[in-house]
Amino acid sequence: MIRAVLVANRGEIARRVFRACRQLGIRTVAVYSEADRNAVHVRDADEAVPIGGAPARESYLSAERILEAARQVRADAIHPGYGFLSENWRFAQAVRDATIVFIGPKPDAIRKMGDKIEARRLMAAAGVPVLPGSFTPVADAAEAQRVAGHVGFPVILKAAAGGGGIGMARVGKEAELPTAFTTASRRAQAAFGSGELYVERYLERSRHVEIQVFGDDSGRVVHLHERECSIQRRHQKLVEESPAPNLSESSKAGLTRAAVAGALAIGYTNAGTMEFLVSESGEFYFLEMNTRLQVEHPVTEESTGLDLVVAQLRVASGEQLPWSQTEIVQGRAAVECRVYAEDPAKGFLPSPGTVSKLVLPSGDGIRIESGIDAGSTVSVHYDPLLLKLVTHAPTRAQAVQRMADALDGSAIEGVRTTIPFLRRVIASNEFRQGRVHTQMLEQGAFNA
């Protein structure tokens, strides 16, 4: 078993990994920037190492400084969390080259799935349905127009080197394409160091359903069922749940088969997620693979009763998967709300500042993953996710009502948050009935 884990991340995900490490008797190491000197995750670790200035490029995005910190404290493993360097195959390779265990997939799998165009080609070859579109980067707006004319409008432009909704642009008609192409390419270049784009058909009123997969070094891959992630803003998720509501058994069976087949095709190990779009008629298409632990992994844990992070640590230590496919069942319903320091009334603009008051609910069926406490500073330098509120119950209706009560019992002062917006989502008839799709926010479904 691994003896000491350095978490190359911050906030609530660092604390989540520390909790799993403590369960297994593993020493925990935090890293922190100047902005995070007094952060909760720093106090939560057995040991903490400063790694540089507040800007992420000087600290959490510096592979050299993170590796030096690991050597300094003699950590024998690094968990990347999510964001930052978690899907950087060069970082994963550098960790392995330093004879440190990387708690995640092999660098080659990260590289293959990080290139979104190569991922499309690989999944198509494995028999996984993909959206009509380009299988090579489009050179310019003119070529994008030719592809769009072939697959039909609307289309979506996507960054070949990225994800997380960055560098995406929906194009409804031909006249909009030149401007959209320039904007998306510029944003992709700034975020990922590559402005290459590809084109896919855009599905109206589609659902975003993902399948949690897990593999080990013996070549086994299992799925841990599905998550519904359709409530989004700017292609980034706000509410997730498991099981997915109103998903037919045939659609679910097809999704899980495709997800496992895709993971097997690339020899995937450790935790990962296959993401799909599901049309109104029930057809599904590969979207991308996240080669890491997901922000929304707690809904899978609460639905199945399994601990994904403990399993990550065990598999990274060389053990085989701790469960067979038949042992993985959805025994209850779970819902997760992401609470951000953002102002929904101003287009979800970040709201940095100091948390002056923090009141969070507790009780049966409530789980909180938090990276803050009263007095925490919300920095302009990092993602404004404050905490995740998760509820579970025997039925979806009970879990949703428990979430409504939990949101009503939550109060954060000092910064604007998404809590008022989340209350409207959970109270809406559309959500209560499980009639969700990815364009709901843009179409004003949850306006005050």
DRENFI-220336 format. One record per residue (C-alpha): residue number from 1; y, x, z; residue in three letters. Coordinates in nm, 3 decimals, padded with zeros to 5 digits. Layout:
REM residues N
[NUM [Y X Z] 'ala']
...
REM end
This chain:
REM residues 448
[1 [00.000 00.000 00.000] 'met']
[2 [00.355 00.107 -00.072] 'ile']
[3 [00.521 00.253 00.238] 'arg']
[4 [00.896 00.226 00.165] 'ala']
[5 [01.081 00.008 -00.088] 'val']
[6 [01.435 00.062 -00.204] 'leu']
[7 [01.591 -00.253 -00.350] 'val']
[8 [01.826 -00.160 -00.633] 'ala']
[9 [02.028 -00.476 -00.586] 'asn']
[10 [02.241 -00.666 -00.339] 'arg']
[11 [02.297 -01.006 -00.176] 'gly']
[12 [02.034 -01.271 -00.135] 'glu']
[13 [01.771 -01.115 -00.360] 'ile']
[14 [01.779 -00.789 -00.164] 'ala']
[15 [01.726 -00.986 00.156] 'arg']
[16 [01.442 -01.185 -00.003] 'arg']
[17 [01.256 -00.866 -00.096] 'val']
[18 [01.317 -00.719 00.250] 'phe']
[19 [01.155 -01.026 00.405] 'arg']
[20 [00.840 -00.981 00.197] 'ala']
[21 [00.832 -00.610 00.281] 'cys']
[22 [00.850 -00.683 00.653] 'arg']
[23 [00.558 -00.921 00.617] 'gln']
[24 [00.351 -00.631 00.479] 'leu']
[25 [00.485 -00.367 00.720] 'gly']
[26 [00.682 -00.183 00.450] 'ile']
[27 [01.001 00.008 00.536] 'arg']
[28 [01.311 -00.134 00.362] 'thr']
[29 [01.603 00.054 00.208] 'val']
[30 [01.930 -00.101 00.092] 'ala']
[31 [02.183 00.053 -00.141] 'val']
[32 [02.548 -00.047 -00.137] 'tyr']
[33 [02.877 00.008 -00.312] 'ser']
[34 [03.211 00.058 -00.141] 'glu']
[35 [03.275 -00.316 -00.175] 'ala']
[36 [02.948 -00.396 00.004] 'asp']
[37 [02.977 -00.155 00.297] 'arg']
[38 [02.972 -00.447 00.544] 'asn']
[39 [02.751 -00.681 00.341] 'ala']
[40 [02.470 -00.879 00.501] 'val']
[41 [02.197 -00.712 00.297] 'his']
[42 [02.307 -00.371 00.425] 'val']
[43 [02.264 -00.479 00.787] 'arg']
[44 [01.931 -00.643 00.703] 'asp']
[45 [01.755 -00.324 00.588] 'ala']
[46 [01.586 -00.055 00.795] 'asp']
[47 [01.801 00.204 00.621] 'glu']
[48 [02.101 00.189 00.386] 'ala']
[49 [02.243 00.440 00.140] 'val']
[50 [02.591 00.435 -00.023] 'pro']
[51 [02.577 00.477 -00.401] 'ile']
[52 [02.936 00.469 -00.524] 'gly']
[53 [03.247 00.270 -00.601] 'gly']
[54 [03.294 -00.105 -00.617] 'ala']
[55 [03.261 -00.141 -00.997] 'pro']
[56 [02.896 -00.197 -01.081] 'ala']
[57 [02.895 00.084 -01.339] 'arg']
[58 [02.975 00.327 -01.054] 'glu']
[59 [02.701 00.196 -00.824] 'ser']
[60 [02.444 -00.074 -00.900] 'tyr']
[61 [02.434 00.011 -01.272] 'leu']
[62 [02.396 00.384 -01.212] 'ser']
[63 [02.029 00.474 -01.252] 'ala']
[64 [02.102 00.832 -01.146] 'glu']
[65 [02.260 00.731 -00.815] 'arg']
[66 [01.986 00.484 -00.735] 'ile']
[67 [01.714 00.741 -00.804] 'leu']
[68 [01.896 00.998 -00.594] 'glu']
[69 [01.913 00.747 -00.307] 'ala']
[70 [01.538 00.684 -00.340] 'ala']
[71 [01.465 01.056 -00.325] 'arg']
[72 [01.700 01.097 -00.029] 'gln']
[73 [01.513 00.842 00.186] 'val']
[74 [01.169 00.920 00.036] 'arg']
[75 [01.114 00.569 -00.094] 'ala']
[76 [00.793 00.548 -00.292] 'asp']
[77 [00.887 00.225 -00.474] 'ala']
[78 [01.193 00.053 -00.620] 'ile']
[79 [01.233 -00.322 -00.659] 'his']
[80 [01.506 -00.403 -00.915] 'pro']
[81 [01.574 -00.763 -00.810] 'gly']
[82 [01.746 -00.947 -01.095] 'tyr']
[83 [02.058 -00.864 -01.292] 'gly']
[84 [02.196 -00.509 -01.299] 'phe']
[85 [01.915 -00.273 -01.410] 'leu']
[86 [01.625 -00.514 -01.363] 'ser']
[87 [01.554 -00.554 -01.737] 'glu']
[88 [01.657 -00.204 -01.844] 'asn']
[89 [01.345 -00.036 -01.978] 'trp']
[90 [01.505 00.309 -01.962] 'arg']
[91 [01.561 00.264 -01.588] 'phe']
[92 [01.202 00.148 -01.539] 'ala']
[93 [01.082 00.454 -01.729] 'gln']
[94 [01.308 00.687 -01.529] 'ala']
[95 [01.166 00.543 -01.204] 'val']
[96 [00.811 00.609 -01.324] 'arg']
[97 [00.905 00.957 -01.446] 'asp']
[98 [01.030 01.030 -01.095] 'ala']
[99 [00.679 00.937 -00.967] 'thr']
[100 [00.821 00.630 -00.793] 'ile']
[101 [00.657 00.289 -00.830] 'val']
[102 [00.861 00.040 -01.031] 'phe']
[103 [00.792 -00.309 -00.893] 'ile']
[104 [00.786 -00.493 -01.220] 'gly']
[105 [00.635 -00.475 -01.567] 'pro']
[106 [00.571 -00.165 -01.773] 'lys']
[107 [00.877 -00.021 -01.953] 'pro']
[108 [00.727 -00.098 -02.294] 'asp']
[109 [00.701 -00.470 -02.214] 'ala']
[110 [01.062 -00.473 -02.092] 'ile']
[111 [01.173 -00.298 -02.411] 'arg']
[112 [00.985 -00.533 -02.642] 'lys']
[113 [01.108 -00.851 -02.478] 'met']
[114 [01.459 -00.718 -02.423] 'gly']
[115 [01.505 -00.699 -02.798] 'asp']
[116 [01.530 -01.072 -02.862] 'lys']
[117 [01.451 -01.041 -03.232] 'ile']
[118 [01.140 -00.830 -03.171] 'glu']
[119 [01.040 -01.079 -02.901] 'ala']
[120 [01.060 -01.361 -03.158] 'arg']
[121 [00.840 -01.167 -03.398] 'arg']
[122 [00.584 -01.080 -03.130] 'leu']
[123 [00.561 -01.435 -03.002] 'met']
[124 [00.528 -01.579 -03.353] 'ala']
[125 [00.245 -01.332 -03.419] 'ala']
[126 [00.076 -01.445 -03.094] 'ala']
[127 [00.086 -01.807 -03.211] 'gly']
[128 [00.371 -01.911 -02.981] 'val']
[129 [00.608 -02.160 -03.153] 'pro']
[130 [00.953 -02.016 -03.226] 'val']
[131 [01.265 -02.186 -03.357] 'leu']
[132 [01.344 -02.154 -03.728] 'pro']
[133 [01.594 -01.874 -03.780] 'gly']
[134 [01.629 -01.504 -03.859] 'ser']
[135 [01.375 -01.238 -03.767] 'phe']
[136 [01.619 -00.953 -03.835] 'thr']
[137 [01.983 -00.909 -03.729] 'pro']
[138 [02.234 -01.079 -03.957] 'val']
[139 [02.472 -00.821 -04.102] 'ala']
[140 [02.782 -01.039 -04.115] 'asp']
[141 [02.911 -01.396 -04.112] 'ala']
[142 [02.817 -01.442 -04.477] 'ala']
[143 [02.453 -01.362 -04.410] 'glu']
[144 [02.459 -01.584 -04.102] 'ala']
[145 [02.586 -01.866 -04.324] 'gln']
[146 [02.297 -01.814 -04.566] 'arg']
[147 [02.042 -01.834 -04.282] 'val']
[148 [02.216 -02.137 -04.133] 'ala']
[149 [02.212 -02.309 -04.470] 'gly']
[150 [01.837 -02.257 -04.486] 'his']
[151 [01.750 -02.378 -04.133] 'val']
[152 [02.021 -02.647 -04.119] 'gly']
[153 [02.321 -02.703 -03.890] 'phe']
[154 [02.379 -02.701 -03.601] 'pro']
[155 [02.274 -02.342 -03.531] 'val']
[156 [02.325 -02.101 -03.247] 'ile']
[157 [02.425 -01.736 -03.273] 'leu']
[158 [02.260 -01.511 -03.014] 'lys']
[159 [02.294 -01.150 -02.908] 'ala']
[160 [01.992 -00.947 -03.019] 'ala']
[161 [02.020 -00.714 -02.719] 'ala']
[162 [02.108 -00.963 -02.447] 'gly']
[163 [02.046 -01.281 -02.257] 'gly']
[164 [02.189 -01.487 -01.974] 'gly']
[165 [02.399 -01.694 -02.210] 'gly']
[166 [02.624 -01.399 -02.303] 'ile']
[167 [02.710 -01.362 -02.670] 'gly']
[168 [02.591 -01.711 -02.760] 'met']
[169 [02.786 -01.949 -02.981] 'ala']
[170 [02.690 -02.296 -03.103] 'arg']
[171 [02.803 -02.363 -03.461] 'val']
[172 [02.813 -02.722 -03.572] 'gly']
[173 [02.926 -02.675 -03.931] 'lys']
[174 [02.977 -02.403 -04.188] 'glu']
[175 [03.355 -02.377 -04.147] 'ala']
[176 [03.315 -02.278 -03.780] 'glu']
[177 [03.079 -01.990 -03.846] 'leu']
[178 [03.312 -01.695 -03.931] 'pro']
[179 [03.517 -01.731 -03.612] 'thr']
[180 [03.209 -01.796 -03.398] 'ala']
[181 [03.037 -01.490 -03.545] 'phe']
[182 [03.331 -01.261 -03.466] 'thr']
[183 [03.364 -01.392 -03.111] 'thr']
[184 [02.992 -01.378 -03.030] 'ala']
[185 [02.954 -01.029 -03.176] 'ser']
[186 [03.250 -00.899 -02.978] 'arg']
[187 [03.115 -01.042 -02.653] 'arg']
[188 [02.768 -00.904 -02.721] 'ala']
[189 [02.910 -00.560 -02.788] 'gln']
[190 [03.108 -00.564 -02.464] 'ala']
[191 [02.814 -00.685 -02.255] 'ala']
[192 [02.517 -00.504 -02.408] 'phe']
[193 [02.656 -00.219 -02.615] 'gly']
[194 [02.535 -00.388 -02.935] 'ser']
[195 [02.709 -00.654 -03.137] 'gly']
[196 [02.398 -00.746 -03.338] 'glu']
[197 [02.336 -01.119 -03.367] 'leu']
[198 [02.060 -01.343 -03.496] 'tyr']
[199 [02.054 -01.711 -03.591] 'val']
[200 [01.838 -01.995 -03.461] 'glu']
[201 [01.836 -02.368 -03.519] 'arg']
[202 [02.015 -02.545 -03.235] 'tyr']
[203 [01.826 -02.830 -03.069] 'leu']
[204 [02.046 -03.118 -02.959] 'glu']
[205 [01.970 -03.270 -02.618] 'arg']
[206 [01.686 -03.025 -02.560] 'ser']
[207 [01.536 -02.942 -02.223] 'arg']
[208 [01.503 -02.591 -02.081] 'his']
[209 [01.155 -02.557 -01.932] 'val']
[210 [01.011 -02.226 -01.823] 'glu']
[211 [00.667 -02.108 -01.718] 'ile']
[212 [00.617 -01.854 -01.439] 'gln']
[213 [00.354 -01.598 -01.539] 'val']
[214 [00.196 -01.313 -01.346] 'phe']
[215 [-00.028 -01.031 -01.466] 'gly']
[216 [-00.209 -00.735 -01.313] 'asp']
[217 [-00.338 -00.401 -01.437] 'asp']
[218 [-00.685 -00.539 -01.500] 'ser']
[219 [-00.546 -00.743 -01.790] 'gly']
[220 [-00.552 -01.080 -01.616] 'arg']
[221 [-00.261 -01.319 -01.661] 'val']
[222 [-00.212 -01.652 -01.484] 'val']
[223 [00.065 -01.910 -01.490] 'his']
[224 [00.220 -02.072 -01.184] 'leu']
[225 [00.319 -02.391 -01.366] 'his']
[226 [00.659 -02.498 -01.491] 'glu']
[227 [01.021 -02.518 -01.378] 'arg']
[228 [01.286 -02.752 -01.514] 'glu']
[229 [01.614 -02.565 -01.566] 'cys']
[230 [01.821 -02.795 -01.788] 'ser']
[231 [02.128 -02.838 -01.565] 'ile']
[232 [02.343 -02.549 -01.689] 'gln']
[233 [02.695 -02.431 -01.751] 'arg']
[234 [02.763 -02.175 -02.024] 'arg']
[235 [02.385 -02.142 -02.079] 'his']
[236 [02.342 -02.038 -01.713] 'gln']
[237 [02.138 -02.245 -01.472] 'lys']
[238 [02.273 -02.441 -01.177] 'leu']
[239 [01.985 -02.665 -01.065] 'val']
[240 [01.611 -02.602 -01.102] 'glu']
[241 [01.301 -02.789 -00.995] 'glu']
[242 [00.923 -02.790 -01.007] 'ser']
[243 [00.732 -02.983 -01.129] 'pro']
[244 [00.945 -03.075 -01.429] 'ala']
[245 [01.018 -03.450 -01.436] 'pro']
[246 [00.896 -03.668 -01.722] 'asn']
[247 [00.703 -03.387 -01.888] 'leu']
[248 [00.382 -03.511 -02.049] 'ser']
[249 [00.053 -03.349 -01.958] 'glu']
[250 [-00.001 -03.252 -02.321] 'ser']
[251 [00.340 -03.081 -02.340] 'ser']
[252 [00.274 -02.899 -02.014] 'lys']
[253 [-00.070 -02.785 -02.130] 'ala']
[254 [00.080 -02.651 -02.453] 'gly']
[255 [00.359 -02.471 -02.270] 'leu']
[256 [00.130 -02.300 -02.019] 'thr']
[257 [-00.118 -02.196 -02.290] 'arg']
[258 [00.164 -02.050 -02.500] 'ala']
[259 [00.315 -01.868 -02.202] 'ala']
[260 [-00.013 -01.702 -02.105] 'val']
[261 [-00.089 -01.613 -02.468] 'ala']
[262 [00.254 -01.452 -02.504] 'gly']
[263 [00.214 -01.250 -02.185] 'ala']
[264 [-00.134 -01.134 -02.285] 'leu']
[265 [-00.006 -01.028 -02.628] 'ala']
[266 [00.224 -00.768 -02.470] 'ile']
[267 [-00.008 -00.659 -02.189] 'gly']
[268 [00.226 -00.801 -01.927] 'tyr']
[269 [00.195 -00.702 -01.560] 'thr']
[270 [00.369 -00.830 -01.246] 'asn']
[271 [00.600 -01.135 -01.237] 'ala']
[272 [00.775 -01.270 -01.546] 'gly']
[273 [00.897 -01.592 -01.700] 'thr']
[274 [00.847 -01.742 -02.043] 'met']
[275 [01.136 -01.972 -02.130] 'glu']
[276 [01.114 -02.258 -02.378] 'phe']
[277 [01.328 -02.532 -02.528] 'leu']
[278 [01.163 -02.873 -02.541] 'val']
[279 [01.288 -03.126 -02.797] 'ser']
[280 [01.333 -03.497 -02.733] 'glu']
[281 [01.010 -03.559 -02.920] 'ser']
[282 [00.818 -03.314 -02.700] 'gly']
[283 [00.792 -03.017 -02.936] 'glu']
[284 [00.855 -02.683 -02.769] 'phe']
[285 [00.981 -02.345 -02.887] 'tyr']
[286 [00.993 -01.997 -02.734] 'phe']
[287 [01.342 -01.907 -02.614] 'leu']
[288 [01.306 -01.569 -02.441] 'glu']
[289 [01.109 -01.387 -02.175] 'met']
[290 [01.264 -01.267 -01.852] 'asn']
[291 [01.075 -00.953 -01.752] 'thr']
[292 [01.156 -00.975 -01.383] 'arg']
[293 [01.159 -01.205 -01.083] 'leu']
[294 [01.380 -01.510 -01.149] 'gln']
[295 [01.667 -01.643 -00.940] 'val']
[296 [01.479 -01.973 -00.924] 'glu']
[297 [01.144 -01.833 -00.808] 'his']
[298 [01.169 -02.020 -00.472] 'pro']
[299 [01.102 -02.357 -00.638] 'val']
[300 [00.772 -02.222 -00.769] 'thr']
[301 [00.691 -02.081 -00.426] 'glu']
[302 [00.769 -02.410 -00.252] 'glu']
[303 [00.582 -02.613 -00.512] 'ser']
[304 [00.267 -02.398 -00.505] 'thr']
[305 [00.282 -02.259 -00.150] 'gly']
[306 [00.246 -01.902 -00.282] 'leu']
[307 [00.462 -01.595 -00.216] 'asp']
[308 [00.561 -01.430 -00.543] 'leu']
[309 [00.736 -01.129 -00.390] 'val']
[310 [00.442 -01.038 -00.167] 'val']
[311 [00.224 -01.065 -00.478] 'ala']
[312 [00.467 -00.838 -00.665] 'gln']
[313 [00.431 -00.574 -00.396] 'leu']
[314 [00.052 -00.599 -00.388] 'arg']
[315 [00.011 -00.582 -00.767] 'val']
[316 [00.256 -00.290 -00.786] 'ala']
[317 [00.037 -00.115 -00.527] 'ser']
[318 [-00.259 -00.141 -00.766] 'gly']
[319 [-00.424 -00.455 -00.631] 'glu']
[320 [-00.547 -00.735 -00.854] 'gln']
[321 [-00.388 -01.078 -00.858] 'leu']
[322 [-00.448 -01.255 -00.527] 'pro']
[323 [-00.520 -01.594 -00.690] 'trp']
[324 [-00.732 -01.735 -00.969] 'ser']
[325 [-00.583 -01.991 -01.207] 'gln']
[326 [-00.770 -02.280 -01.047] 'thr']
[327 [-00.626 -02.191 -00.705] 'glu']
[328 [-00.267 -02.233 -00.826] 'ile']
[329 [-00.170 -02.599 -00.783] 'val']
[330 [00.158 -02.784 -00.750] 'gln']
[331 [00.109 -02.943 -00.412] 'gly']
[332 [00.463 -03.074 -00.366] 'arg']
[333 [00.802 -03.108 -00.535] 'ala']
[334 [01.084 -02.858 -00.492] 'ala']
[335 [01.450 -02.850 -00.599] 'val']
[336 [01.695 -02.559 -00.596] 'glu']
[337 [02.074 -02.567 -00.616] 'cys']
[338 [02.266 -02.245 -00.680] 'arg']
[339 [02.588 -02.229 -00.482] 'val']
[340 [02.850 -02.012 -00.654] 'tyr']
[341 [03.199 -01.907 -00.549] 'ala']
[342 [03.343 -02.087 -00.851] 'glu']
[343 [03.591 -02.367 -00.903] 'asp']
[344 [03.433 -02.643 -01.116] 'pro']
[345 [03.773 -02.808 -01.156] 'ala']
[346 [03.894 -02.496 -01.340] 'lys']
[347 [03.604 -02.448 -01.576] 'gly']
[348 [03.387 -02.274 -01.314] 'phe']
[349 [03.627 -01.982 -01.281] 'leu']
[350 [03.519 -01.733 -01.011] 'pro']
[351 [03.684 -01.781 -00.672] 'ser']
[352 [03.688 -01.446 -00.487] 'pro']
[353 [03.803 -01.421 -00.127] 'gly']
[354 [03.671 -01.417 00.229] 'thr']
[355 [03.430 -01.678 00.364] 'val']
[356 [03.612 -01.810 00.670] 'ser']
[357 [03.359 -02.079 00.761] 'lys']
[358 [02.992 -02.122 00.680] 'leu']
[359 [02.788 -02.425 00.785] 'val']
[360 [02.440 -02.462 00.637] 'leu']
[361 [02.169 -02.718 00.707] 'pro']
[362 [01.829 -02.652 00.860] 'ser']
[363 [01.513 -02.847 00.928] 'gly']
[364 [01.187 -02.949 00.768] 'asp']
[365 [01.172 -02.903 00.395] 'gly']
[366 [01.488 -02.690 00.374] 'ile']
[367 [01.498 -02.325 00.267] 'arg']
[368 [01.810 -02.114 00.229] 'ile']
[369 [01.835 -01.781 00.049] 'glu']
[370 [02.178 -01.645 00.135] 'ser']
[371 [02.366 -01.323 00.076] 'gly']
[372 [02.665 -01.411 00.293] 'ile']
[373 [02.774 -01.505 00.641] 'asp']
[374 [03.106 -01.609 00.793] 'ala']
[375 [03.345 -01.321 00.729] 'gly']
[376 [03.175 -01.202 00.409] 'ser']
[377 [03.397 -01.091 00.124] 'thr']
[378 [03.326 -01.236 -00.219] 'val']
[379 [03.415 -00.955 -00.456] 'ser']
[380 [03.556 -00.979 -00.808] 'val']
[381 [03.312 -00.707 -00.912] 'his']
[382 [02.983 -00.901 -00.898] 'tyr']
[383 [02.818 -01.229 -00.988] 'asp']
[384 [02.966 -01.499 -00.759] 'pro']
[385 [02.629 -01.642 -00.646] 'leu']
[386 [02.658 -01.702 -00.271] 'leu']
[387 [02.331 -01.864 -00.181] 'leu']
[388 [02.048 -02.086 -00.298] 'lys']
[389 [01.967 -02.412 -00.126] 'leu']
[390 [01.604 -02.521 -00.174] 'val']
[391 [01.436 -02.840 -00.058] 'thr']
[392 [01.076 -02.953 -00.085] 'his']
[393 [00.882 -03.268 -00.005] 'ala']
[394 [00.561 -03.448 -00.105] 'pro']
[395 [00.741 -03.633 -00.388] 'thr']
[396 [01.032 -03.558 -00.620] 'arg']
[397 [01.234 -03.854 -00.492] 'ala']
[398 [01.201 -03.725 -00.135] 'gln']
[399 [01.290 -03.368 -00.234] 'ala']
[400 [01.597 -03.488 -00.426] 'val']
[401 [01.716 -03.704 -00.137] 'gln']
[402 [01.660 -03.415 00.101] 'arg']
[403 [01.877 -03.201 -00.129] 'met']
[404 [02.152 -03.464 -00.129] 'ala']
[405 [02.149 -03.465 00.251] 'asp']
[406 [02.143 -03.084 00.266] 'ala']
[407 [02.445 -03.057 00.035] 'leu']
[408 [02.630 -03.313 00.246] 'asp']
[409 [02.553 -03.097 00.550] 'gly']
[410 [02.687 -02.777 00.389] 'ser']
[411 [03.042 -02.649 00.424] 'ala']
[412 [03.194 -02.323 00.300] 'ile']
[413 [03.562 -02.246 00.347] 'glu']
[414 [03.779 -01.958 00.230] 'gly']
[415 [03.654 -01.974 -00.130] 'val']
[416 [03.603 -02.258 -00.376] 'arg']
[417 [03.237 -02.337 -00.437] 'thr']
[418 [03.016 -02.545 -00.666] 'thr']
[419 [02.895 -02.766 -00.377] 'ile']
[420 [03.110 -03.071 -00.472] 'pro']
[421 [02.983 -03.049 -00.829] 'phe']
[422 [02.621 -03.013 -00.714] 'leu']
[423 [02.660 -03.325 -00.500] 'arg']
[424 [02.761 -03.522 -00.811] 'arg']
[425 [02.465 -03.385 -01.008] 'val']
[426 [02.212 -03.478 -00.741] 'ile']
[427 [02.369 -03.823 -00.695] 'ala']
[428 [02.374 -03.908 -01.066] 'ser']
[429 [02.138 -04.171 -01.206] 'asn']
[430 [02.040 -03.937 -01.491] 'glu']
[431 [01.921 -03.667 -01.254] 'phe']
[432 [01.756 -03.910 -01.015] 'arg']
[433 [01.557 -04.051 -01.305] 'gln']
[434 [01.474 -03.705 -01.442] 'gly']
[435 [01.652 -03.771 -01.773] 'arg']
[436 [01.804 -03.424 -01.817] 'val']
[437 [01.901 -03.198 -02.105] 'his']
[438 [02.099 -02.877 -02.150] 'thr']
[439 [02.417 -03.036 -02.289] 'gln']
[440 [02.480 -03.274 -01.998] 'met']
[441 [02.763 -03.075 -01.843] 'leu']
[442 [02.949 -03.029 -02.172] 'glu']
[443 [02.912 -03.401 -02.243] 'gln']
[444 [03.077 -03.492 -01.912] 'gly']
[445 [02.773 -03.643 -01.740] 'ala']
[446 [02.883 -03.515 -01.398] 'phe']
[447 [03.261 -03.553 -01.416] 'asn']
[448 [03.430 -03.673 -01.099] 'ala']
REM end
